[in-house]
Amino acid sequence: MNKSNAQGIATRKRNEQARRERHRQEMEEVKAQAAALRQIRDNPDATPGERLEAIKMLEDMKRRYVIIL
């Protein structure tokens, strides 16, 4: 295996690891957003408009990220 090939393999491994880390961070953010929206949805002091908007956003997240609500 020549030097160029070894560098290419190392670069691909680093890129794959970076993609995995970005995906993990994105999913953590999505979960945190969903939790915040659930709190608004379930808050008895929230206005009907706030609750409706939270429900709409949760439904959108369910479609986009296939999350279980």
DSSP file (Angstrom, degrees, kcal/mol; ACC not computed):
  #  RESIDUE AA STRUCTURE BP1 BP2  ACC     N-H-->O    O-->H-N    N-H-->O    O-->H-N    TCO  KAPPA ALPHA  PHI   PSI    X-CA   Y-CA   Z-CA
    1    1 A M              0   0    0      0, 0.0     2,-0.1     0, 0.0     0, 0.0   0.000 360.0 360.0 360.0 127.9    0.0    0.0    0.0
    2    2 A N     >  -     0   0    0      1,-0.1     4,-2.1     4,-0.0     5,-0.2  -0.333 360.0-104.0 -85.5 171.1    1.5    3.3   -1.0
    3    3 A K  H  > S+     0   0    0      1,-0.2     4,-2.3     2,-0.2     5,-0.2   0.880 118.6  52.6 -61.5 -41.7    1.6    6.5    1.1
    4    4 A S  H  > S+     0   0    0      1,-0.2     4,-2.1     2,-0.2    -1,-0.2   0.901 109.6  48.7 -63.0 -42.2   -1.2    8.2   -1.0
    5    5 A N  H  > S+     0   0    0      2,-0.2     4,-2.2     1,-0.2    -1,-0.2   0.907 110.8  50.3 -65.1 -42.2   -3.5    5.3   -0.5
    6    6 A A  H  X S+     0   0    0     -4,-2.1     4,-2.3     1,-0.2    -2,-0.2   0.889 110.1  50.4 -64.1 -39.6   -2.9    5.1    3.2
    7    7 A Q  H  X S+     0   0    0     -4,-2.3     4,-2.5     2,-0.2    -1,-0.2   0.899 109.3  51.7 -65.2 -39.6   -3.6    8.8    3.5
    8    8 A G  H  X S+     0   0    0     -4,-2.1     4,-2.4     2,-0.2    -2,-0.2   0.907 110.0  48.4 -62.5 -42.8   -6.8    8.4    1.6
    9    9 A I  H  X S+     0   0    0     -4,-2.2     4,-2.2     2,-0.2    -2,-0.2   0.922 112.1  49.0 -63.7 -44.3   -8.0    5.6    3.9
   10   10 A A  H  X S+     0   0    0     -4,-2.3     4,-2.3     1,-0.2    -2,-0.2   0.899 111.2  50.3 -63.1 -40.6   -7.1    7.7    7.0
   11   11 A T  H  X S+     0   0    0     -4,-2.5     4,-2.6     2,-0.2    -1,-0.2   0.917 109.4  50.4 -64.2 -43.6   -9.0   10.7    5.6
   12   12 A R  H  X S+     0   0    0     -4,-2.4     4,-2.4     1,-0.2    -1,-0.2   0.896 110.2  50.5 -62.2 -39.7  -12.1    8.6    4.8
   13   13 A K  H  X S+     0   0    0     -4,-2.2     4,-2.3     2,-0.2    -1,-0.2   0.924 111.6  47.4 -64.1 -43.9  -12.1    7.2    8.4
   14   14 A R  H  X S+     0   0    0     -4,-2.3     4,-2.3     1,-0.2    -2,-0.2   0.910 112.5  49.9 -63.6 -41.6  -11.8   10.7    9.9
   15   15 A N  H  X S+     0   0    0     -4,-2.6     4,-2.3     2,-0.2    -2,-0.2   0.906 110.6  49.4 -64.0 -41.7  -14.6   12.0    7.6
   16   16 A E  H  X S+     0   0    0     -4,-2.4     4,-2.4     2,-0.2    -1,-0.2   0.912 111.1  49.6 -64.1 -42.7  -16.9    9.1    8.6
   17   17 A Q  H  X S+     0   0    0     -4,-2.3     4,-2.3     1,-0.2    -2,-0.2   0.907 110.6  50.4 -62.7 -41.4  -16.2    9.7   12.3
   18   18 A A  H  X S+     0   0    0     -4,-2.3     4,-2.5     2,-0.2    -2,-0.2   0.899 109.8  50.7 -64.2 -40.5  -17.0   13.4   11.9
   19   19 A R  H  X S+     0   0    0     -4,-2.3     4,-2.4     2,-0.2    -2,-0.2   0.916 110.3  49.7 -62.4 -43.3  -20.3   12.5   10.1
   20   20 A R  H  X S+     0   0    0     -4,-2.4     4,-2.5     1,-0.2    -2,-0.2   0.915 111.2  48.8 -62.0 -42.7  -21.2   10.2   12.9
   21   21 A E  H  X S+     0   0    0     -4,-2.3     4,-2.5     2,-0.2    -2,-0.2   0.913 111.1  49.5 -65.2 -43.0  -20.5   12.8   15.5
   22   22 A R  H  X S+     0   0    0     -4,-2.5     4,-2.5     2,-0.2    -1,-0.2   0.912 111.9  49.2 -61.3 -42.1  -22.5   15.5   13.7
   23   23 A H  H  X S+     0   0    0     -4,-2.4     4,-2.4     2,-0.2    -2,-0.2   0.914 110.8  49.9 -63.9 -43.2  -25.4   13.0   13.3
   24   24 A R  H  X S+     0   0    0     -4,-2.5     4,-2.0     2,-0.2    -2,-0.2   0.923 112.3  47.4 -61.0 -44.9  -25.3   12.2   17.0
   25   25 A Q  H  X S+     0   0    0     -4,-2.5     4,-2.2     1,-0.2    -2,-0.2   0.910 111.1  51.5 -63.8 -42.3  -25.2   15.9   18.0
   26   26 A E  H  X S+     0   0    0     -4,-2.5     4,-2.4     1,-0.2    -2,-0.2   0.916 109.7  49.3 -61.5 -43.1  -28.1   16.6   15.7
   27   27 A M  H  X S+     0   0    0     -4,-2.4     4,-2.3     1,-0.2    -1,-0.2   0.867 109.0  52.6 -67.3 -34.9  -30.2   13.8   17.2
   28   28 A E  H  X S+     0   0    0     -4,-2.0     4,-2.1     2,-0.2    -1,-0.2   0.914 110.7  48.1 -63.3 -42.0  -29.5   15.1   20.7
   29   29 A E  H  X S+     0   0    0     -4,-2.2     4,-2.6     2,-0.2    -2,-0.2   0.903 110.5  51.1 -64.7 -41.5  -30.7   18.5   19.7
   30   30 A V  H  X S+     0   0    0     -4,-2.4     4,-2.6     1,-0.2    -2,-0.2   0.918 110.3  49.3 -62.1 -43.7  -33.8   17.1   18.1
   31   31 A K  H  X S+     0   0    0     -4,-2.3     4,-2.2     1,-0.2    -1,-0.2   0.900 111.4  49.2 -63.0 -40.3  -34.6   15.2   21.3
   32   32 A A  H  X S+     0   0    0     -4,-2.1     4,-2.1     2,-0.2    -2,-0.2   0.905 111.7  48.9 -66.0 -41.1  -34.1   18.3   23.4
   33   33 A Q  H  X S+     0   0    0     -4,-2.6     4,-2.4     1,-0.2    -2,-0.2   0.916 110.9  50.2 -64.0 -42.6  -36.3   20.3   21.1
   34   34 A A  H  X S+     0   0    0     -4,-2.6     4,-2.3     1,-0.2    -2,-0.2   0.896 109.5  51.4 -63.3 -39.7  -39.0   17.7   21.2
   35   35 A A  H  X S+     0   0    0     -4,-2.2     4,-1.8     2,-0.2    -1,-0.2   0.909 110.3  48.8 -64.1 -41.3  -38.8   17.6   25.0
   36   36 A A  H  X S+     0   0    0     -4,-2.1     4,-1.8     1,-0.2    -2,-0.2   0.906 111.6  49.2 -64.9 -41.3  -39.2   21.4   25.2
   37   37 A L  H  X S+     0   0    0     -4,-2.4     4,-2.7     1,-0.2    -2,-0.2   0.871 108.3  53.8 -66.5 -36.2  -42.2   21.2   22.9
   38   38 A R  H  X S+     0   0    0     -4,-2.3     4,-2.4     2,-0.2    -1,-0.2   0.883 105.8  53.6 -64.3 -37.4  -43.8   18.5   24.9
   39   39 A Q  H  X S+     0   0    0     -4,-1.8     4,-0.8     2,-0.2    -2,-0.2   0.914 111.0  45.7 -63.1 -41.8  -43.5   20.7   28.0
   40   40 A I  H >< S+     0   0    0     -4,-1.8     3,-0.7     1,-0.2     6,-0.2   0.937 112.8  50.7 -64.8 -45.8  -45.3   23.5   26.2
   41   41 A R  H 3< S+     0   0    0     -4,-2.7    -2,-0.2     1,-0.2    -1,-0.2   0.876 116.6  40.4 -58.5 -39.6  -48.0   21.1   25.0
   42   42 A D  H 3< S+     0   0    0     -4,-2.4    -1,-0.2    -5,-0.2    -2,-0.2   0.499  87.9 109.4 -91.3  -5.1  -48.6   19.6   28.4
   43   43 A N    X<  -     0   0    0     -4,-0.8     3,-1.3    -3,-0.7     8,-0.1  -0.612  56.2-156.2 -76.9 118.8  -48.4   22.9   30.3
   44   44 A P  T 3  S+     0   0    0      0, 0.0    -1,-0.2     0, 0.0    -4,-0.0   0.718  93.1  57.7 -67.8 -18.3  -51.8   23.9   31.6
   45   45 A D  T 3  S+     0   0    0      2,-0.1     2,-0.1    -3,-0.0    -2,-0.1   0.553  83.0 105.3 -87.7  -8.0  -50.8   27.6   31.7
   46   46 A A  S <  S-     0   0    0     -3,-1.3    -6,-0.0    -6,-0.2    -5,-0.0  -0.435  78.1-112.0 -71.4 145.9  -49.8   27.7   28.0
   47   47 A T     >  -     0   0    0      1,-0.1     4,-2.5    -2,-0.1     5,-0.2  -0.363  26.6-110.3 -72.3 158.6  -52.3   29.5   25.8
   48   48 A P  H  > S+     0   0    0      0, 0.0     4,-2.6     0, 0.0     5,-0.2   0.868 120.4  53.9 -57.2 -35.6  -54.2   27.4   23.2
   49   49 A G  H  > S+     0   0    0      2,-0.2     4,-2.4     1,-0.2     5,-0.2   0.907 108.5  47.6 -65.3 -41.8  -52.2   29.1   20.5
   50   50 A E  H  > S+     0   0    0      2,-0.2     4,-2.4     1,-0.2    -1,-0.2   0.915 113.4  48.1 -64.6 -42.8  -48.9   28.1   22.1
   51   51 A R  H  X S+     0   0    0     -4,-2.5     4,-2.4     2,-0.2    -2,-0.2   0.919 111.6  49.7 -64.8 -43.1  -50.1   24.5   22.6
   52   52 A L  H  X S+     0   0    0     -4,-2.6     4,-2.6    -5,-0.2    -2,-0.2   0.925 111.3  48.8 -61.6 -44.7  -51.4   24.3   19.0
   53   53 A E  H  X S+     0   0    0     -4,-2.4     4,-2.5     1,-0.2    -1,-0.2   0.902 110.7  50.9 -62.8 -40.9  -48.1   25.5   17.7
   54   54 A A  H  X S+     0   0    0     -4,-2.4     4,-2.4     2,-0.2    -1,-0.2   0.909 110.7  49.1 -62.5 -41.8  -46.2   23.0   19.8
   55   55 A I  H  X S+     0   0    0     -4,-2.4     4,-2.4     2,-0.2    -2,-0.2   0.917 110.8  50.0 -64.4 -43.1  -48.3   20.2   18.6
   56   56 A K  H  X S+     0   0    0     -4,-2.6     4,-2.2     1,-0.2    -2,-0.2   0.925 112.4  47.4 -60.3 -44.6  -47.8   21.3   14.9
   57   57 A M  H  X S+     0   0    0     -4,-2.5     4,-2.4     1,-0.2    -1,-0.2   0.890 110.9  51.2 -66.7 -38.8  -44.1   21.4   15.4
   58   58 A L  H  X S+     0   0    0     -4,-2.4     4,-2.3     2,-0.2    -1,-0.2   0.910 109.9  49.8 -63.6 -41.5  -44.0   18.0   17.1
   59   59 A E  H  X S+     0   0    0     -4,-2.4     4,-1.9     2,-0.2    -2,-0.2   0.900 110.6  50.3 -63.8 -39.8  -46.0   16.5   14.3
   60   60 A D  H  X S+     0   0    0     -4,-2.2     4,-2.5     1,-0.2    -2,-0.2   0.917 110.9  48.9 -63.3 -42.8  -43.5   18.0   11.8
   61   61 A M  H  X S+     0   0    0     -4,-2.4     4,-3.0     1,-0.2     5,-0.4   0.879 106.7  56.6 -64.1 -36.9  -40.6   16.6   13.8
   62   62 A K  H  X S+     0   0    0     -4,-2.3     4,-1.2     1,-0.2    -1,-0.2   0.912 111.7  42.6 -61.2 -41.7  -42.2   13.2   13.8
   63   63 A R  H  < S+     0   0    0     -4,-1.9    -2,-0.2     2,-0.2    -1,-0.2   0.911 119.7  42.4 -70.2 -42.0  -42.4   13.2   10.0
   64   64 A R  H  < S+     0   0    0     -4,-2.5    -2,-0.2     1,-0.2    -3,-0.2   0.900 130.5  21.0 -73.8 -41.6  -38.9   14.6    9.5
   65   65 A Y  H  < S-     0   0    0     -4,-3.0    -3,-0.2    -5,-0.2    -1,-0.2   0.424  93.9-126.1-112.2  -0.5  -37.0   12.6   12.1
   66   66 A V     <  +     0   0    0     -4,-1.2     2,-0.3    -5,-0.4    -4,-0.2   0.955  49.6 167.6  51.6  56.2  -39.2    9.6   12.7
   67   67 A I        -     0   0    0     -6,-0.4     2,-0.6    -5,-0.2    -1,-0.2  -0.735  38.5-121.5-100.1 151.6  -39.3   10.2   16.4
   68   68 A I              0   0    0     -2,-0.3    -6,-0.0     1,-0.1    -1,-0.0  -0.806 360.0 360.0 -91.4 122.4  -41.6    8.5   18.8
   69   69 A L              0   0    0     -2,-0.6    -1,-0.1   -10,-0.0   -10,-0.0   0.426 360.0 360.0-103.1 360.0  -43.7   11.1   20.7
